[in-house]
Amino acid sequence: MKLRLIVLLLLSACGTPTVHAGSADGGPPPASYVADIDGGKIIADGKGTSTAGGEGPGVAPECTAVDPAKVAVSDMALVPAGPFTMGCNESVDQECRADERPSHEVTLKAFEIDKTEVTRAQYYLCVASGACTFPKCPWDPCAKPTVPVSCLTRSQALTYCEFVGKRLPSEAEWEKSARGTDGRKYPWGNEAPTCALANIAGCGTDLEPVGMHPGNASPYGVLDLAGNVVEWTTDFYEAEYYATSPGVDPTGPQSASHYVGRGGGYLSEAVWHRTGSRDSYIAGYTRVSLGVRCAR
C-alpha cells in the first residue's frame, strides 16, 4: 500500500557552537517536497518548491532503495568488555589539547556500535514513519541515499537511534571503538590522514557514501570514525572532566551547556580526526558535517 508523505522542511536558527578550526556552518535555504514510499521504492516529485518563495534545491525524481526493513538497520561491531586508555597519548600524539588530559584508564562493559554512520536513506525511513523530523538544512535522500545524514540536532540524533532500538554512544564508548586498546592516534593506526584513508578537509567538497574507505577501519572494524561527519554522543561536555572521570563506565558530567561531538568531518583539518579529539555543541546546534552513529 502506497503511503504518501507530504513533508515540510523548515529551518530554525542554529545555536552557537564551540567553534574550532576546520568546522563549517551554514546551509542553503529551506525547501519542501512531496515523497512517496512504496515498498522499497522512494519517489520524490523533484520540484523542490520553497515555502519561502522561489525554488529550493529539489530532489531526484525517483530512487530505488533497499527494502525498508533492511535499510533501517546498520551492521554493528562488538566492542568487548575491558580496559583501555582514554585521552591524550603523548607517546604517539604531540597535538593533544588541554581537554584531552590527563590520560586515564577506563573499563567499559561490552557494547555494540554501528559499523558505519547513519545514512540519508536510513534516516528518511524514520521521517516517513513519523518518528523523526527532517534535518535542519535541505537534503536529498534520493540522489545520495548512502551518504551520512547530517544537520541533525542532538535530539534528532537520539530520536533516530531510539527508533531503531539503539541509543547514542557514550564518549568513552566512542573513543574505545576508535582507539582500541593500543592507544593509537587515529582509528587506523598512527599514520597521518590522507585522502585515501578518509574524507577530510582538502579531499573533496561533499559527503561521501559510508564505508568508502575500508583502510580507515578501527581495531573493531568500525569505519569512518574519522572523516565524513562529526558524530553526536550522549555525554555532556566539560573541559576538565577527565580529571575526575570515573574509571568504570563513565557517562559524562551530570549537566553542562554543551554535549560532546566526536570524529572530524569532511571539512575538518587532520587534528580533529585524532581518536582523542573532543568537540562540543549546544543541543540544538546543527551543521552540514554533523551526523550520528548509534550503539547498544
PyMOL commands that set and color helices and strands:
alter all, ss='L'
color gray80, all
select helices_A, chain A and resi 68-71+98-100+120-129+154-163+171-179+214-216+241-243+270-273
alter helices_A, ss='H'
color red, helices_A
select strands_A, chain A and resi 3-8+32-38+41-44+63-64+76-79+82-86+104-108+111-114+230-236+259-262+279-281+290-291
alter strands_A, ss='S'
color yellow, strands_A
deselect
rebuild
show_as cartoon
